[in-house]
Amino acid sequence: MVKLNKIYTRTGDNGTTGLVDGSRRSKADARMHAIGEVDEANSALGIAIAALERGGGEAQLVSGLRRIQNDLFDLGADIATPGDDFTPGEMTLRIVLAQIDWLEAAIDAANEQLPALTSFILPGGSEAAAAMHLARAVTRRAERALVSAAAGEAINPLATTYLNRLSDYLFVLCRLINKDRGGDILWVPGASR
């Protein structure tokens, strides 16, 4: 259980931050950048959930998204744990295949409710779908940051897979949300020429 008695510690005032193993890194480090991007993706997802709830959101969908938010905290802890042993433990959070399997099952279940795509779609539609599109784009950015960090040191490969699958899931959710709210906004190539 995490217990935070004091919010500021002053230990990061010199531009460094601590990792799970107690080592310190520059806040400009690629690993720290990836952790920040995951945090931003989680925050964007929170905005999308709030928009979904404001619009009379589906309780089951919101419950699944809250699960994902928790997984994103696990992902941040995974990235903040250096080393090349990606085995999860009681005190070591790692993204595991079951989390990816859950996302894939959720993608398949949502996609079964949608017509086939005939064009790329533009971000937008309902407020909830537009917010979900933004969360998807931020998730993609987090994935790129994580791939960049992994180029320089060992990162759990399932962490990158999780973000890749999550962006796919959020894309399908955008379509599912818009399904009963006016539909997707289709891209029309060269429409303004």
GUPA-733218 format. One record per residue: residue number from 1; residue in one letter; x, y, z of N, C-alpha, C in turn. Coordinates in pm, whole numbers, plus 50000, padded with zeros to 5 digits. Example, Ala and Ser with C-alpha at 12.3 -4.5 7.8 and 13.67 -1.06 7.14 Angstrom:
! residues 2
- 1, A, 51319, 49431, 50780, 51230, 49550, 50780, 51320, 49670, 50780
- 2, S, 51285, 49775, 50708, 51367, 49894, 50714, 51290, 50003, 50787
//
This chain:
! residues 193
- 1, M, 50084, 49882, 50000, 50000, 50000, 50000, 50088, 50124, 50000
- 2, V, 50058, 50218, 49915, 50132, 50343, 49907, 50080, 50437, 50014
- 3, K, 50172, 50503, 50083, 50134, 50600, 50184, 50215, 50726, 50158
- 4, L, 50145, 50835, 50130, 50210, 50962, 50102, 50175, 51061, 50212
- 5, N, 50268, 51085, 50301, 50244, 51181, 50408, 50284, 51322, 50368
- 6, K, 50384, 51331, 50284, 50436, 51461, 50245, 50442, 51466, 50093
- 7, I, 50386, 51570, 50036, 50380, 51580, 49890, 50510, 51634, 49832
- 8, Y, 50570, 51730, 49896, 50697, 51781, 49845, 50811, 51731, 49932
- 9, T, 50920, 51692, 49865, 51036, 51638, 49938, 51163, 51719, 49912
- 10, R, 51158, 51802, 49810, 51272, 51885, 49767, 51385, 51803, 49702
- 11, T, 51369, 51670, 49696, 51477, 51589, 49639, 51488, 51608, 49488
- 12, G, 51385, 51657, 49423, 51390, 51678, 49279, 51425, 51819, 49238
- 13, D, 51456, 51903, 49336, 51487, 52043, 49306, 51613, 52058, 49222
- 14, N, 51697, 51956, 49220, 51821, 51964, 49141, 51802, 51907, 49000
- 15, G, 51676, 51879, 48962, 51649, 51831, 48827, 51658, 51680, 48813
- 16, T, 51659, 51608, 48925, 51660, 51463, 48919, 51535, 51409, 48986
- 17, T, 51508, 51282, 48961, 51396, 51214, 49026, 51436, 51070, 49056
- 18, G, 51368, 51010, 49150, 51405, 50876, 49194, 51330, 50768, 49119
- 19, L, 51399, 50656, 49096, 51338, 50537, 49039, 51306, 50439, 49151
- 20, V, 51238, 50333, 49117, 51194, 50235, 49216, 51312, 50176, 49294
- 21, D, 51425, 50156, 49228, 51541, 50095, 49295, 51622, 50195, 49379
- 22, G, 51575, 50319, 49387, 51644, 50420, 49466, 51744, 50503, 49388
- 23, S, 51776, 50461, 49264, 51868, 50541, 49183, 51798, 50669, 49139
- 24, R, 51878, 50766, 49099, 51823, 50895, 49056, 51858, 50917, 48910
- 25, R, 51766, 50982, 48840, 51784, 51013, 48698, 51750, 51159, 48675
- 26, S, 51809, 51215, 48572, 51772, 51348, 48528, 51626, 51346, 48483
- 27, K, 51556, 51451, 48512, 51417, 51460, 48466, 51409, 51469, 48314
- 28, A, 51523, 51494, 48247, 51529, 51498, 48101, 51561, 51362, 48041
- 29, D, 51584, 51261, 48124, 51617, 51126, 48080, 51502, 51066, 47999
- 30, A, 51535, 50984, 47900, 51434, 50924, 47812, 51334, 50838, 47891
- 31, R, 51381, 50767, 47992, 51292, 50686, 48074, 51192, 50776, 48148
- 32, M, 51241, 50887, 48201, 51153, 50979, 48273, 51054, 51046, 48177
- 33, H, 51099, 51073, 48057, 51010, 51130, 47956, 50896, 51032, 47927
- 34, A, 50927, 50905, 47914, 50823, 50804, 47887, 50724, 50795, 48003
- 35, I, 50774, 50799, 48126, 50686, 50795, 48242, 50592, 50915, 48240
- 36, G, 50644, 51032, 48208, 50562, 51153, 48200, 50456, 51143, 48092
- 37, E, 50492, 51084, 47978, 50395, 51069, 47869, 50284, 50971, 47907
- 38, V, 50319, 50865, 47980, 50217, 50771, 48028, 50123, 50842, 48126
- 39, D, 50180, 50925, 48212, 50098, 51001, 48307, 50004, 51095, 48232
- 40, E, 50054, 51159, 48127, 49968, 51248, 48048, 49858, 51170, 47977
- 41, A, 49891, 51053, 47926, 49788, 50969, 47862, 49680, 50933, 47962
- 42, N, 49720, 50900, 48084, 49624, 50866, 48188, 49535, 50987, 48220
- 43, S, 49595, 51105, 48225, 49518, 51226, 48251, 49420, 51256, 48138
- 44, A, 49464, 51238, 48014, 49375, 51258, 47899, 49261, 51158, 47902
- 45, L, 49291, 51037, 47944, 49186, 50935, 47958, 49086, 50977, 48065
- 46, G, 49133, 51037, 48173, 49044, 51087, 48277, 48948, 51192, 48224
- 47, I, 48996, 51281, 48137, 48909, 51381, 48074, 48806, 51314, 47986
- 48, A, 48849, 51213, 47910, 48756, 51140, 47823, 48648, 51069, 47905
- 49, I, 48687, 51012, 48016, 48590, 50945, 48104, 48489, 51046, 48157
- 50, A, 48537, 51162, 48200, 48447, 51266, 48251, 48349, 51310, 48143
- 51, A, 48396, 51325, 48020, 48307, 51363, 47910, 48206, 51253, 47882
- 52, L, 48250, 51130, 47889, 48160, 51016, 47867, 48052, 51012, 47976
- 53, E, 48092, 51033, 48099, 47996, 51034, 48210, 47899, 51151, 48200
- 54, R, 47947, 51267, 48158, 47863, 51386, 48141, 47756, 51362, 48036
- 55, G, 47791, 51284, 47936, 47697, 51256, 47828, 47609, 51136, 47857
- 56, G, 47602, 51093, 47981, 47521, 50975, 48015, 47594, 50847, 47982
- 57, G, 47722, 50847, 48014, 47811, 50737, 47977, 47769, 50600, 48025
- 58, E, 47814, 50504, 47953, 47785, 50364, 47982, 47870, 50318, 48099
- 59, A, 47806, 50267, 48204, 47876, 50228, 48327, 47981, 50121, 48301
- 60, Q, 47950, 50023, 48217, 48045, 49914, 48190, 48168, 49967, 48117
- 61, L, 48147, 50058, 48023, 48258, 50118, 47950, 48346, 50198, 48045
- 62, V, 48285, 50277, 48131, 48361, 50357, 48227, 48439, 50266, 48321
- 63, S, 48378, 50157, 48366, 48447, 50062, 48454, 48572, 50006, 48387
- 64, G, 48563, 49971, 48260, 48679, 49921, 48187, 48787, 50027, 48172
- 65, L, 48746, 50152, 48151, 48842, 50260, 48138, 48912, 50290, 48270
- 66, R, 48841, 50276, 48380, 48904, 50292, 48512, 49007, 50181, 48535
- 67, R, 48977, 50062, 48488, 49073, 49951, 48496, 49200, 49989, 48420
- 68, I, 49182, 50047, 48302, 49296, 50088, 48220, 49375, 50196, 48291
- 69, Q, 49308, 50291, 48355, 49381, 50394, 48428, 49469, 50331, 48536
- 70, N, 49418, 50232, 48604, 49498, 50163, 48706, 49616, 50092, 48640
- 71, D, 49591, 50027, 48526, 49699, 49961, 48452, 49807, 50062, 48410
- 72, L, 49766, 50184, 48376, 49863, 50286, 48336, 49952, 50326, 48454
- 73, F, 49898, 50324, 48576, 49983, 50347, 48692, 50081, 50231, 48708
- 74, D, 50031, 50108, 48688, 50121, 49992, 48691, 50231, 50008, 48585
- 75, L, 50193, 50055, 48468, 50290, 50075, 48360, 50396, 50177, 48400
- 76, G, 50353, 50287, 48463, 50449, 50386, 48510, 50548, 50325, 48609
- 77, A, 50497, 50240, 48699, 50585, 50172, 48795, 50679, 50075, 48724
- 78, D, 50629, 50009, 48621, 50712, 49918, 48542, 50828, 49996, 48479
- 79, I, 50796, 50105, 48415, 50899, 50186, 48348, 50998, 50242, 48450
- 80, A, 50950, 50272, 48570, 51035, 50331, 48675, 51119, 50226, 48747
- 81, T, 51109, 50100, 48703, 51188, 49992, 48764, 51295, 49948, 48665
- 82, P, 51418, 49999, 48680, 51523, 49961, 48585, 51567, 49816, 48603
- 83, G, 51632, 49765, 48502, 51683, 49628, 48505, 51630, 49550, 48389
- 84, D, 51682, 49429, 48373, 51640, 49347, 48260, 51563, 49222, 48302
- 85, D, 51522, 49217, 48428, 51435, 49109, 48476, 51293, 49165, 48482
- 86, F, 51210, 49121, 48390, 51075, 49175, 48380, 50971, 49086, 48446
- 87, T, 51017, 49000, 48537, 50928, 48913, 48611, 50854, 48995, 48717
- 88, P, 50721, 48990, 48717, 50649, 49063, 48821, 50664, 48993, 48956
- 89, G, 50652, 49068, 49061, 50659, 49013, 49195, 50567, 49092, 49286
- 90, E, 50564, 49052, 49411, 50478, 49120, 49506, 50512, 49268, 49517
- 91, M, 50638, 49300, 49510, 50682, 49439, 49521, 50734, 49495, 49389
- 92, T, 50719, 49421, 49280, 50767, 49465, 49149, 50651, 49460, 49050
- 93, L, 50604, 49577, 49011, 50495, 49583, 48913, 50553, 49576, 48772
- 94, R, 50501, 49487, 48695, 50536, 49472, 48554, 50408, 49452, 48476
- 95, I, 50404, 49507, 48355, 50292, 49477, 48266, 50305, 49330, 48227
- 96, V, 50192, 49260, 48230, 50193, 49116, 48200, 50098, 49089, 48084
- 97, L, 50114, 48974, 48025, 50036, 48936, 47907, 49885, 48941, 47933
- 98, A, 49840, 48909, 48053, 49697, 48910, 48084, 49636, 49048, 48064
- 99, Q, 49713, 49154, 48090, 49662, 49290, 48070, 49644, 49320, 47920
- 100, I, 49734, 49268, 47840, 49723, 49285, 47695, 49610, 49200, 47640
- 101, D, 49598, 49078, 47691, 49488, 48990, 47648, 49353, 49054, 47678
- 102, W, 49340, 49120, 47792, 49214, 49188, 47828, 49182, 49297, 47725
- 103, L, 49284, 49375, 47690, 49264, 49480, 47589, 49221, 49421, 47455
- 104, E, 49286, 49313, 47413, 49252, 49252, 47284, 49109, 49200, 47284
- 105, A, 49066, 49140, 47394, 48928, 49091, 47405, 48831, 49209, 47402
- 106, A, 48867, 49318, 47467, 48782, 49437, 47469, 48773, 49499, 47329
- 107, I, 48884, 49501, 47256, 48885, 49552, 47119, 48790, 49468, 47033
- 108, D, 48805, 49337, 47041, 48721, 49246, 46961, 48574, 49264, 46994
- 109, A, 48540, 49274, 47123, 48400, 49289, 47163, 48341, 49421, 47114
- 110, A, 48418, 49529, 47122, 48370, 49659, 47076, 48359, 49662, 46923
- 111, N, 48458, 49604, 46856, 48461, 49607, 46710, 48346, 49527, 46648
- 112, E, 48300, 49424, 46718, 48188, 49344, 46669, 48059, 49427, 46658
- 113, Q, 48053, 49536, 46731, 47933, 49621, 46731, 47938, 49731, 46625
- 114, L, 48045, 49734, 46547, 48068, 49845, 46453, 48068, 49797, 46309
- 115, P, 48022, 49884, 46219, 48035, 49850, 46077, 48182, 49862, 46034
- 116, A, 48215, 49796, 45924, 48351, 49804, 45872, 48383, 49948, 45832
- 117, L, 48508, 49985, 45846, 48551, 50118, 45805, 48561, 50126, 45654
- 118, T, 48516, 50236, 45598, 48527, 50258, 45454, 48621, 50375, 45423
- 119, S, 48668, 50440, 45527, 48759, 50554, 45514, 48830, 50572, 45647
- 120, F, 48937, 50648, 45646, 48994, 50690, 45773, 48893, 50785, 45837
- 121, I, 48901, 50799, 45969, 48809, 50890, 46035, 48885, 51006, 46098
- 122, L, 48817, 51118, 46107, 48876, 51237, 46168, 48841, 51240, 46316
- 123, P, 48931, 51290, 46399, 48900, 51302, 46542, 48781, 51396, 46562
- 124, G, 48685, 51353, 46640, 48570, 51438, 46667, 48444, 51359, 46686
- 125, G, 48336, 51421, 46650, 48205, 51362, 46674, 48151, 51418, 46804
- 126, S, 48110, 51331, 46893, 48060, 51376, 47022, 48176, 51425, 47110
- 127, E, 48141, 51497, 47215, 48243, 51547, 47306, 48325, 51431, 47365
- 128, A, 48256, 51324, 47404, 48325, 51209, 47463, 48419, 51143, 47362
- 129, A, 48374, 51130, 47238, 48460, 51068, 47136, 48579, 51157, 47103
- 130, A, 48557, 51288, 47097, 48667, 51380, 47069, 48772, 51372, 47181
- 131, A, 48727, 51366, 47306, 48820, 51352, 47418, 48893, 51218, 47412
- 132, M, 48822, 51113, 47369, 48884, 50981, 47358, 48988, 50981, 47245
- 133, H, 48959, 51052, 47135, 49058, 51065, 47027, 49185, 51131, 47079
- 134, L, 49169, 51234, 47162, 49286, 51300, 47219, 49363, 51204, 47309
- 135, A, 49293, 51127, 47391, 49359, 51028, 47477, 49433, 50926, 47391
- 136, R, 49375, 50886, 47279, 49441, 50792, 47187, 49569, 50852, 47132
- 137, A, 49563, 50979, 47090, 49682, 51044, 47033, 49792, 51059, 47138
- 138, V, 49755, 51093, 47260, 49854, 51105, 47367, 49913, 50968, 47400
- 139, T, 49832, 50865, 47395, 49881, 50729, 47417, 49982, 50691, 47310
- 140, R, 49956, 50729, 47186, 50052, 50702, 47078, 50185, 50773, 47105
- 141, R, 50177, 50896, 47156, 50298, 50972, 47188, 50374, 50902, 47301
- 142, A, 50301, 50852, 47400, 50365, 50778, 47510, 50435, 50654, 47456
- 143, E, 50371, 50588, 47361, 50434, 50470, 47301, 50565, 50507, 47231
- 144, R, 50564, 50617, 47156, 50687, 50660, 47088, 50796, 50694, 47189
- 145, A, 50758, 50759, 47299, 50857, 50794, 47402, 50915, 50667, 47465
- 146, L, 50830, 50567, 47485, 50877, 50443, 47545, 50970, 50368, 47450
- 147, V, 50937, 50366, 47323, 51024, 50303, 47223, 51160, 50373, 47220
- 148, S, 51158, 50505, 47231, 51281, 50582, 47235, 51365, 50546, 47358
- 149, A, 51299, 50534, 47475, 51371, 50497, 47597, 51428, 50356, 47584
- 150, A, 51352, 50266, 47522, 51395, 50127, 47508, 51513, 50114, 47412
- 151, A, 51537, 50212, 47328, 51652, 50207, 47238, 51782, 50223, 47316
- 152, G, 51774, 50282, 47436, 51896, 50307, 47513, 51916, 50215, 47631
- 153, E, 51811, 50146, 47674, 51825, 50057, 47789, 51709, 49958, 47793
- 154, A, 51722, 49859, 47879, 51621, 49753, 47887, 51489, 49808, 47943
- 155, I, 51383, 49786, 47867, 51246, 49821, 47906, 51161, 49698, 47878
- 156, N, 51069, 49668, 47965, 50979, 49553, 47948, 50912, 49562, 47811
- 157, P, 50934, 49467, 47721, 50873, 49474, 47588, 50721, 49470, 47593
- 158, L, 50664, 49410, 47696, 50517, 49408, 47708, 50462, 49547, 47738
- 159, A, 50546, 49636, 47792, 50501, 49772, 47818, 50469, 49844, 47686
- 160, T, 50555, 49828, 47588, 50531, 49889, 47457, 50411, 49825, 47390
- 161, T, 50400, 49694, 47398, 50285, 49623, 47341, 50156, 49673, 47404
- 162, Y, 50157, 49693, 47537, 50037, 49740, 47606, 49993, 49876, 47549
- 163, L, 50086, 49969, 47534, 50050, 50101, 47481, 50000, 50093, 47337
- 164, N, 50062, 50007, 47258, 50018, 49990, 47120, 49875, 49939, 47116
- 165, R, 49847, 49838, 47196, 49712, 49782, 47200, 49612, 49881, 47259
- 166, L, 49655, 49958, 47359, 49566, 50056, 47420, 49524, 50161, 47318
- 167, S, 49615, 50208, 47236, 49577, 50308, 47136, 49477, 50249, 47037
- 168, D, 49493, 50120, 47003, 49395, 50054, 46917, 49258, 50049, 46984
- 169, Y, 49257, 50015, 47113, 49131, 50007, 47186, 49063, 50144, 47192
- 170, L, 49140, 50248, 47221, 49080, 50381, 47229, 49023, 50425, 47094
- 171, F, 49089, 50386, 46985, 49036, 50417, 46852, 48900, 50350, 46832
- 172, V, 48891, 50223, 46866, 48764, 50150, 46851, 48658, 50211, 46942
- 173, L, 48698, 50253, 47063, 48602, 50316, 47153, 48549, 50447, 47096
- 174, C, 48634, 50524, 47030, 48589, 50648, 46966, 48474, 50617, 46870
- 175, R, 48493, 50515, 46792, 48390, 50476, 46696, 48265, 50426, 46766
- 176, L, 48283, 50348, 46872, 48169, 50294, 46946, 48090, 50407, 47013
- 177, I, 48160, 50502, 47070, 48093, 50616, 47134, 48014, 50696, 47031
- 178, N, 48072, 50718, 46915, 48004, 50797, 46811, 47892, 50720, 46741
- 179, K, 47892, 50590, 46754, 47793, 50508, 46684, 47651, 50555, 46708
- 180, D, 47618, 50584, 46832, 47483, 50629, 46866, 47476, 50780, 46887
- 181, R, 47579, 50850, 46845, 47584, 50996, 46863, 47618, 51066, 46731
- 182, G, 47566, 51017, 46623, 47586, 51083, 46494, 47687, 51017, 46402
- 183, G, 47760, 50919, 46450, 47853, 50846, 46365, 47990, 50911, 46354
- 184, D, 48079, 50840, 46285, 48215, 50887, 46263, 48216, 51003, 46164
- 185, I, 48319, 51083, 46174, 48344, 51188, 46075, 48448, 51131, 45980
- 186, L, 48407, 51107, 45858, 48497, 51042, 45761, 48590, 51142, 45694
- 187, W, 48712, 51097, 45672, 48809, 51175, 45596, 48772, 51167, 45450
- 188, V, 48772, 51282, 45384, 48747, 51288, 45241, 48877, 51340, 45179
- 189, P, 48956, 51251, 45119, 49086, 51292, 45066, 49073, 51406, 44964
- 190, G, 49152, 51510, 44983, 49154, 51622, 44889, 49026, 51704, 44885
- 191, A, 48944, 51697, 44986, 48812, 51762, 44984, 48820, 51914, 44971
- 192, S, 48928, 51974, 45014, 48933, 52121, 45011, 49026, 52174, 44903
- 193, R, 49055, 52093, 44804, 49142, 52139, 44694, 49066, 52234, 44605
//
